[in-house]
Amino acid sequence: MTPDEIEKFDRRTKRLQREGMNEMEADKLAERLLPRDREGGWDGMHLCFECKHLGKTRKCLKAGEVALPFTLMRCDGFEERA
């Protein structure tokens, strides 16, 4: 991994753990996302967890629907969280 990838991996796993995942689950999901990040996004596949529209109640603030925070999917309303 490059230094930037290591930094992103660490940030991602810490945030996933704050969202309730244990360390092993967070590491596994972050490892799954690494190839996606390297390959340019797998044709628009994202996690609601990565979107700025995910509300605290795990509802999409843009679509008004229940979100699936840790499921890869395509969404026209996706906007990357800063």
Jmol script that loads the backbone (N, CA, C; Angstrom):
load data "model"
ATOM      1  N   MET A   1       0.846  -1.184   0.000  1.00  0.00           N
ATOM      2  CA  MET A   1       0.000   0.000   0.000  1.00  0.00           C
ATOM      3  C   MET A   1       0.888   1.243   0.000  1.00  0.00           C
ATOM      4  N   THR A   2       0.402   2.262  -0.660  1.00  0.00           N
ATOM      5  CA  THR A   2       1.114   3.530  -0.669  1.00  0.00           C
ATOM      6  C   THR A   2       0.826   4.256   0.651  1.00  0.00           C
ATOM      7  N   PRO A   3       1.608   5.285   0.989  1.00  0.00           N
ATOM      8  CA  PRO A   3       1.316   6.051   2.207  1.00  0.00           C
ATOM      9  C   PRO A   3      -0.094   6.650   2.206  1.00  0.00           C
ATOM     10  N   ASP A   4      -0.572   7.126   1.056  1.00  0.00           N
ATOM     11  CA  ASP A   4      -1.930   7.677   0.983  1.00  0.00           C
ATOM     12  C   ASP A   4      -2.982   6.603   1.223  1.00  0.00           C
ATOM     13  N   GLU A   5      -2.749   5.401   0.669  1.00  0.00           N
ATOM     14  CA  GLU A   5      -3.693   4.308   0.873  1.00  0.00           C
ATOM     15  C   GLU A   5      -3.717   3.866   2.334  1.00  0.00           C
ATOM     16  N   ILE A   6      -2.561   3.850   2.971  1.00  0.00           N
ATOM     17  CA  ILE A   6      -2.492   3.484   4.392  1.00  0.00           C
ATOM     18  C   ILE A   6      -3.267   4.497   5.234  1.00  0.00           C
ATOM     19  N   GLU A   7      -3.087   5.762   4.931  1.00  0.00           N
ATOM     20  CA  GLU A   7      -3.799   6.811   5.671  1.00  0.00           C
ATOM     21  C   GLU A   7      -5.309   6.676   5.486  1.00  0.00           C
ATOM     22  N   LYS A   8      -5.744   6.463   4.247  1.00  0.00           N
ATOM     23  CA  LYS A   8      -7.180   6.317   3.974  1.00  0.00           C
ATOM     24  C   LYS A   8      -7.730   5.063   4.652  1.00  0.00           C
ATOM     25  N   PHE A   9      -6.982   3.964   4.600  1.00  0.00           N
ATOM     26  CA  PHE A   9      -7.385   2.719   5.247  1.00  0.00           C
ATOM     27  C   PHE A   9      -7.575   2.936   6.748  1.00  0.00           C
ATOM     28  N   ASP A  10      -6.605   3.600   7.385  1.00  0.00           N
ATOM     29  CA  ASP A  10      -6.687   3.852   8.828  1.00  0.00           C
ATOM     30  C   ASP A  10      -7.875   4.741   9.175  1.00  0.00           C
ATOM     31  N   ARG A  11      -8.073   5.809   8.409  1.00  0.00           N
ATOM     32  CA  ARG A  11      -9.228   6.702   8.649  1.00  0.00           C
ATOM     33  C   ARG A  11     -10.533   5.934   8.503  1.00  0.00           C
ATOM     34  N   ARG A  12     -10.598   5.125   7.450  1.00  0.00           N
ATOM     35  CA  ARG A  12     -11.826   4.374   7.165  1.00  0.00           C
ATOM     36  C   ARG A  12     -12.118   3.365   8.272  1.00  0.00           C
ATOM     37  N   THR A  13     -11.113   2.606   8.703  1.00  0.00           N
ATOM     38  CA  THR A  13     -11.363   1.595   9.740  1.00  0.00           C
ATOM     39  C   THR A  13     -11.756   2.244  11.067  1.00  0.00           C
ATOM     40  N   LYS A  14     -11.143   3.350  11.410  1.00  0.00           N
ATOM     41  CA  LYS A  14     -11.507   4.043  12.658  1.00  0.00           C
ATOM     42  C   LYS A  14     -12.943   4.525  12.602  1.00  0.00           C
ATOM     43  N   ARG A  15     -13.341   5.077  11.463  1.00  0.00           N
ATOM     44  CA  ARG A  15     -14.715   5.560  11.335  1.00  0.00           C
ATOM     45  C   ARG A  15     -15.714   4.403  11.354  1.00  0.00           C
ATOM     46  N   LEU A  16     -15.379   3.302  10.692  1.00  0.00           N
ATOM     47  CA  LEU A  16     -16.261   2.133  10.705  1.00  0.00           C
ATOM     48  C   LEU A  16     -16.437   1.608  12.122  1.00  0.00           C
ATOM     49  N   GLN A  17     -15.378   1.632  12.905  1.00  0.00           N
ATOM     50  CA  GLN A  17     -15.474   1.186  14.293  1.00  0.00           C
ATOM     51  C   GLN A  17     -16.337   2.145  15.110  1.00  0.00           C
ATOM     52  N   ARG A  18     -16.234   3.433  14.848  1.00  0.00           N
ATOM     53  CA  ARG A  18     -17.112   4.394  15.552  1.00  0.00           C
ATOM     54  C   ARG A  18     -18.577   4.150  15.197  1.00  0.00           C
ATOM     55  N   GLU A  19     -18.814   3.626  13.991  1.00  0.00           N
ATOM     56  CA  GLU A  19     -20.181   3.329  13.549  1.00  0.00           C
ATOM     57  C   GLU A  19     -20.696   1.996  14.080  1.00  0.00           C
ATOM     58  N   GLY A  20     -19.845   1.260  14.835  1.00  0.00           N
ATOM     59  CA  GLY A  20     -20.320   0.055  15.481  1.00  0.00           C
ATOM     60  C   GLY A  20     -19.699  -1.251  15.020  1.00  0.00           C
ATOM     61  N   MET A  21     -18.853  -1.217  14.007  1.00  0.00           N
ATOM     62  CA  MET A  21     -18.191  -2.445  13.569  1.00  0.00           C
ATOM     63  C   MET A  21     -17.060  -2.784  14.524  1.00  0.00           C
ATOM     64  N   ASN A  22     -16.802  -4.089  14.690  1.00  0.00           N
ATOM     65  CA  ASN A  22     -15.621  -4.448  15.466  1.00  0.00           C
ATOM     66  C   ASN A  22     -14.388  -4.297  14.574  1.00  0.00           C
ATOM     67  N   GLU A  23     -13.209  -4.424  15.157  1.00  0.00           N
ATOM     68  CA  GLU A  23     -11.976  -4.166  14.416  1.00  0.00           C
ATOM     69  C   GLU A  23     -11.813  -5.104  13.215  1.00  0.00           C
ATOM     70  N   MET A  24     -12.150  -6.380  13.393  1.00  0.00           N
ATOM     71  CA  MET A  24     -12.000  -7.340  12.313  1.00  0.00           C
ATOM     72  C   MET A  24     -12.932  -7.027  11.141  1.00  0.00           C
ATOM     73  N   GLU A  25     -14.192  -6.698  11.445  1.00  0.00           N
ATOM     74  CA  GLU A  25     -15.150  -6.345  10.393  1.00  0.00           C
ATOM     75  C   GLU A  25     -14.710  -5.089   9.642  1.00  0.00           C
ATOM     76  N   ALA A  26     -14.248  -4.094  10.394  1.00  0.00           N
ATOM     77  CA  ALA A  26     -13.815  -2.838   9.789  1.00  0.00           C
ATOM     78  C   ALA A  26     -12.608  -3.059   8.875  1.00  0.00           C
ATOM     79  N   ASP A  27     -11.644  -3.840   9.335  1.00  0.00           N
ATOM     80  CA  ASP A  27     -10.471  -4.136   8.511  1.00  0.00           C
ATOM     81  C   ASP A  27     -10.866  -4.888   7.240  1.00  0.00           C
ATOM     82  N   LYS A  28     -11.769  -5.847   7.376  1.00  0.00           N
ATOM     83  CA  LYS A  28     -12.203  -6.646   6.225  1.00  0.00           C
ATOM     84  C   LYS A  28     -12.887  -5.774   5.172  1.00  0.00           C
ATOM     85  N   LEU A  29     -13.779  -4.887   5.605  1.00  0.00           N
ATOM     86  CA  LEU A  29     -14.464  -4.019   4.657  1.00  0.00           C
ATOM     87  C   LEU A  29     -13.485  -3.027   4.024  1.00  0.00           C
ATOM     88  N   ALA A  30     -12.588  -2.459   4.812  1.00  0.00           N
ATOM     89  CA  ALA A  30     -11.599  -1.526   4.270  1.00  0.00           C
ATOM     90  C   ALA A  30     -10.698  -2.220   3.251  1.00  0.00           C
ATOM     91  N   GLU A  31     -10.338  -3.472   3.506  1.00  0.00           N
ATOM     92  CA  GLU A  31      -9.537  -4.237   2.547  1.00  0.00           C
ATOM     93  C   GLU A  31     -10.311  -4.491   1.262  1.00  0.00           C
ATOM     94  N   ARG A  32     -11.602  -4.717   1.378  1.00  0.00           N
ATOM     95  CA  ARG A  32     -12.457  -4.939   0.198  1.00  0.00           C
ATOM     96  C   ARG A  32     -12.553  -3.679  -0.657  1.00  0.00           C
ATOM     97  N   LEU A  33     -12.511  -2.528  -0.016  1.00  0.00           N
ATOM     98  CA  LEU A  33     -12.642  -1.263  -0.744  1.00  0.00           C
ATOM     99  C   LEU A  33     -11.341  -0.802  -1.387  1.00  0.00           C
ATOM    100  N   LEU A  34     -10.221  -1.308  -0.927  1.00  0.00           N
ATOM    101  CA  LEU A  34      -8.926  -0.896  -1.471  1.00  0.00           C
ATOM    102  C   LEU A  34      -8.823  -1.143  -2.978  1.00  0.00           C
ATOM    103  N   PRO A  35      -9.139  -2.357  -3.489  1.00  0.00           N
ATOM    104  CA  PRO A  35      -9.076  -2.548  -4.944  1.00  0.00           C
ATOM    105  C   PRO A  35     -10.052  -1.637  -5.694  1.00  0.00           C
ATOM    106  N   ARG A  36     -11.211  -1.408  -5.111  1.00  0.00           N
ATOM    107  CA  ARG A  36     -12.180  -0.508  -5.751  1.00  0.00           C
ATOM    108  C   ARG A  36     -11.587   0.886  -5.896  1.00  0.00           C
ATOM    109  N   ASP A  37     -10.951   1.379  -4.838  1.00  0.00           N
ATOM    110  CA  ASP A  37     -10.340   2.706  -4.888  1.00  0.00           C
ATOM    111  C   ASP A  37      -9.224   2.755  -5.930  1.00  0.00           C
ATOM    112  N   ARG A  38      -8.424   1.706  -5.990  1.00  0.00           N
ATOM    113  CA  ARG A  38      -7.311   1.651  -6.948  1.00  0.00           C
ATOM    114  C   ARG A  38      -7.801   1.587  -8.383  1.00  0.00           C
ATOM    115  N   GLU A  39      -8.907   0.904  -8.606  1.00  0.00           N
ATOM    116  CA  GLU A  39      -9.403   0.664  -9.958  1.00  0.00           C
ATOM    117  C   GLU A  39     -10.397   1.721 -10.427  1.00  0.00           C
ATOM    118  N   GLY A  40     -10.562   2.773  -9.681  1.00  0.00           N
ATOM    119  CA  GLY A  40     -11.397   3.876 -10.137  1.00  0.00           C
ATOM    120  C   GLY A  40     -12.867   3.788  -9.816  1.00  0.00           C
ATOM    121  N   GLY A  41     -13.245   3.019  -8.825  1.00  0.00           N
ATOM    122  CA  GLY A  41     -14.616   3.079  -8.338  1.00  0.00           C
ATOM    123  C   GLY A  41     -15.564   1.987  -8.785  1.00  0.00           C
ATOM    124  N   TRP A  42     -15.081   0.971  -9.504  1.00  0.00           N
ATOM    125  CA  TRP A  42     -15.950  -0.124  -9.941  1.00  0.00           C
ATOM    126  C   TRP A  42     -17.260   0.370 -10.524  1.00  0.00           C
ATOM    127  N   ASP A  43     -17.173   1.262 -11.478  1.00  0.00           N
ATOM    128  CA  ASP A  43     -18.352   1.752 -12.192  1.00  0.00           C
ATOM    129  C   ASP A  43     -19.392   2.377 -11.267  1.00  0.00           C
ATOM    130  N   GLY A  44     -18.921   3.239 -10.379  1.00  0.00           N
ATOM    131  CA  GLY A  44     -19.839   3.996  -9.533  1.00  0.00           C
ATOM    132  C   GLY A  44     -20.345   3.291  -8.295  1.00  0.00           C
ATOM    133  N   MET A  45     -19.681   2.243  -7.860  1.00  0.00           N
ATOM    134  CA  MET A  45     -20.107   1.526  -6.657  1.00  0.00           C
ATOM    135  C   MET A  45     -19.606   2.265  -5.415  1.00  0.00           C
ATOM    136  N   HIS A  46     -20.522   2.534  -4.500  1.00  0.00           N
ATOM    137  CA  HIS A  46     -20.200   3.258  -3.270  1.00  0.00           C
ATOM    138  C   HIS A  46     -20.944   2.643  -2.100  1.00  0.00           C
ATOM    139  N   LEU A  47     -20.552   3.044  -0.901  1.00  0.00           N
ATOM    140  CA  LEU A  47     -21.272   2.713   0.320  1.00  0.00           C
ATOM    141  C   LEU A  47     -22.031   3.956   0.761  1.00  0.00           C
ATOM    142  N   CYS A  48     -23.233   3.798   1.259  1.00  0.00           N
ATOM    143  CA  CYS A  48     -23.938   4.944   1.845  1.00  0.00           C
ATOM    144  C   CYS A  48     -23.060   5.583   2.932  1.00  0.00           C
ATOM    145  N   PHE A  49     -22.309   4.758   3.628  1.00  0.00           N
ATOM    146  CA  PHE A  49     -21.376   5.196   4.666  1.00  0.00           C
ATOM    147  C   PHE A  49     -20.420   6.276   4.162  1.00  0.00           C
ATOM    148  N   GLU A  50     -20.100   6.258   2.870  1.00  0.00           N
ATOM    149  CA  GLU A  50     -19.155   7.216   2.286  1.00  0.00           C
ATOM    150  C   GLU A  50     -19.831   8.498   1.797  1.00  0.00           C
ATOM    151  N   CYS A  51     -21.138   8.554   1.859  1.00  0.00           N
ATOM    152  CA  CYS A  51     -21.901   9.661   1.270  1.00  0.00           C
ATOM    153  C   CYS A  51     -22.259  10.725   2.308  1.00  0.00           C
ATOM    154  N   LYS A  52     -22.215  11.960   1.880  1.00  0.00           N
ATOM    155  CA  LYS A  52     -22.544  13.056   2.799  1.00  0.00           C
ATOM    156  C   LYS A  52     -24.037  13.126   3.111  1.00  0.00           C
ATOM    157  N   HIS A  53     -24.858  12.374   2.386  1.00  0.00           N
ATOM    158  CA  HIS A  53     -26.301  12.394   2.618  1.00  0.00           C
ATOM    159  C   HIS A  53     -26.781  11.367   3.651  1.00  0.00           C
ATOM    160  N   LEU A  54     -25.860  10.564   4.187  1.00  0.00           N
ATOM    161  CA  LEU A  54     -26.253   9.589   5.205  1.00  0.00           C
ATOM    162  C   LEU A  54     -26.484  10.313   6.525  1.00  0.00           C
ATOM    163  N   GLY A  55     -27.701  10.251   7.026  1.00  0.00           N
ATOM    164  CA  GLY A  55     -28.040  10.922   8.272  1.00  0.00           C
ATOM    165  C   GLY A  55     -27.705  10.079   9.495  1.00  0.00           C
ATOM    166  N   LYS A  56     -27.785  10.707  10.649  1.00  0.00           N
ATOM    167  CA  LYS A  56     -27.467  10.024  11.906  1.00  0.00           C
ATOM    168  C   LYS A  56     -28.408   8.858  12.192  1.00  0.00           C
ATOM    169  N   THR A  57     -29.606   8.911  11.651  1.00  0.00           N
ATOM    170  CA  THR A  57     -30.576   7.829  11.857  1.00  0.00           C
ATOM    171  C   THR A  57     -30.475   6.760  10.775  1.00  0.00           C
ATOM    172  N   ARG A  58     -29.362   6.782  10.021  1.00  0.00           N
ATOM    173  CA  ARG A  58     -29.111   5.836   8.928  1.00  0.00           C
ATOM    174  C   ARG A  58     -30.195   5.928   7.860  1.00  0.00           C
ATOM    175  N   LYS A  59     -30.632   7.122   7.625  1.00  0.00           N
ATOM    176  CA  LYS A  59     -31.592   7.390   6.565  1.00  0.00           C
ATOM    177  C   LYS A  59     -30.907   8.303   5.554  1.00  0.00           C
ATOM    178  N   CYS A  60     -31.206   8.097   4.275  1.00  0.00           N
ATOM    179  CA  CYS A  60     -30.637   8.948   3.236  1.00  0.00           C
ATOM    180  C   CYS A  60     -31.367  10.284   3.266  1.00  0.00           C
ATOM    181  N   LEU A  61     -30.625  11.350   3.515  1.00  0.00           N
ATOM    182  CA  LEU A  61     -31.235  12.666   3.613  1.00  0.00           C
ATOM    183  C   LEU A  61     -31.638  13.221   2.246  1.00  0.00           C
ATOM    184  N   LYS A  62     -31.096  12.649   1.181  1.00  0.00           N
ATOM    185  CA  LYS A  62     -31.438  13.095  -0.166  1.00  0.00           C
ATOM    186  C   LYS A  62     -32.675  12.369  -0.690  1.00  0.00           C
ATOM    187  N   ALA A  63     -32.700  11.056  -0.545  1.00  0.00           N
ATOM    188  CA  ALA A  63     -33.810  10.261  -1.081  1.00  0.00           C
ATOM    189  C   ALA A  63     -34.922  10.037  -0.064  1.00  0.00           C
ATOM    190  N   GLY A  64     -34.624  10.253   1.224  1.00  0.00           N
ATOM    191  CA  GLY A  64     -35.630  10.043   2.260  1.00  0.00           C
ATOM    192  C   GLY A  64     -35.915   8.578   2.545  1.00  0.00           C
ATOM    193  N   GLU A  65     -35.000   7.703   2.172  1.00  0.00           N
ATOM    194  CA  GLU A  65     -35.188   6.271   2.363  1.00  0.00           C
ATOM    195  C   GLU A  65     -34.195   5.738   3.379  1.00  0.00           C
ATOM    196  N   VAL A  66     -34.488   4.557   3.906  1.00  0.00           N
ATOM    197  CA  VAL A  66     -33.550   3.893   4.802  1.00  0.00           C
ATOM    198  C   VAL A  66     -32.304   3.547   3.993  1.00  0.00           C
ATOM    199  N   ALA A  67     -31.146   3.856   4.533  1.00  0.00           N
ATOM    200  CA  ALA A  67     -29.883   3.583   3.848  1.00  0.00           C
ATOM    201  C   ALA A  67     -29.314   2.239   4.284  1.00  0.00           C
ATOM    202  N   LEU A  68     -28.462   1.698   3.453  1.00  0.00           N
ATOM    203  CA  LEU A  68     -27.716   0.479   3.767  1.00  0.00           C
ATOM    204  C   LEU A  68     -26.252   0.890   3.859  1.00  0.00           C
ATOM    205  N   PRO A  69     -25.824   1.359   5.022  1.00  0.00           N
ATOM    206  CA  PRO A  69     -24.527   2.027   5.138  1.00  0.00           C
ATOM    207  C   PRO A  69     -23.320   1.232   4.663  1.00  0.00           C
ATOM    208  N   PHE A  70     -23.333  -0.096   4.782  1.00  0.00           N
ATOM    209  CA  PHE A  70     -22.138  -0.879   4.491  1.00  0.00           C
ATOM    210  C   PHE A  70     -22.323  -1.822   3.309  1.00  0.00           C
ATOM    211  N   THR A  71     -23.247  -1.498   2.409  1.00  0.00           N
ATOM    212  CA  THR A  71     -23.508  -2.298   1.225  1.00  0.00           C
ATOM    213  C   THR A  71     -23.100  -1.522  -0.016  1.00  0.00           C
ATOM    214  N   LEU A  72     -22.236  -2.116  -0.846  1.00  0.00           N
ATOM    215  CA  LEU A  72     -21.834  -1.468  -2.092  1.00  0.00           C
ATOM    216  C   LEU A  72     -23.015  -1.403  -3.044  1.00  0.00           C
ATOM    217  N   MET A  73     -23.258  -0.225  -3.613  1.00  0.00           N
ATOM    218  CA  MET A  73     -24.359  -0.042  -4.556  1.00  0.00           C
ATOM    219  C   MET A  73     -24.107   1.190  -5.411  1.00  0.00           C
ATOM    220  N   ARG A  74     -24.886   1.329  -6.455  1.00  0.00           N
ATOM    221  CA  ARG A  74     -24.847   2.524  -7.283  1.00  0.00           C
ATOM    222  C   ARG A  74     -25.964   3.447  -6.822  1.00  0.00           C
ATOM    223  N   CYS A  75     -25.681   4.750  -6.819  1.00  0.00           N
ATOM    224  CA  CYS A  75     -26.692   5.728  -6.408  1.00  0.00           C
ATOM    225  C   CYS A  75     -26.449   7.021  -7.171  1.00  0.00           C
ATOM    226  N   ASP A  76     -27.462   7.495  -7.852  1.00  0.00           N
ATOM    227  CA  ASP A  76     -27.338   8.747  -8.612  1.00  0.00           C
ATOM    228  C   ASP A  76     -27.146   9.950  -7.699  1.00  0.00           C
ATOM    229  N   GLY A  77     -27.571   9.841  -6.432  1.00  0.00           N
ATOM    230  CA  GLY A  77     -27.472  10.959  -5.510  1.00  0.00           C
ATOM    231  C   GLY A  77     -26.198  10.983  -4.692  1.00  0.00           C
ATOM    232  N   PHE A  78     -25.286  10.027  -4.936  1.00  0.00           N
ATOM    233  CA  PHE A  78     -24.074   9.930  -4.135  1.00  0.00           C
ATOM    234  C   PHE A  78     -23.217  11.179  -4.266  1.00  0.00           C
ATOM    235  N   GLU A  79     -22.779  11.689  -3.118  1.00  0.00           N
ATOM    236  CA  GLU A  79     -21.789  12.767  -3.055  1.00  0.00           C
ATOM    237  C   GLU A  79     -20.835  12.412  -1.937  1.00  0.00           C
ATOM    238  N   GLU A  80     -19.546  12.329  -2.278  1.00  0.00           N
ATOM    239  CA  GLU A  80     -18.548  11.882  -1.310  1.00  0.00           C
ATOM    240  C   GLU A  80     -18.471  12.791  -0.100  1.00  0.00           C
ATOM    241  N   ARG A  81     -18.437  12.165   1.047  1.00  0.00           N
ATOM    242  CA  ARG A  81     -18.279  12.880   2.318  1.00  0.00           C
ATOM    243  C   ARG A  81     -16.872  13.444   2.377  1.00  0.00           C
ATOM    244  N   ALA A  82     -16.750  14.636   2.889  1.00  0.00           N
ATOM    245  CA  ALA A  82     -15.430  15.281   2.974  1.00  0.00           C
ATOM    246  C   ALA A  82     -14.546  14.623   3.993  1.00  0.00           C
TER     247      ALA A  82
END
end "model"
wireframe off; spacefill off
backbone 0.3
color backbone group
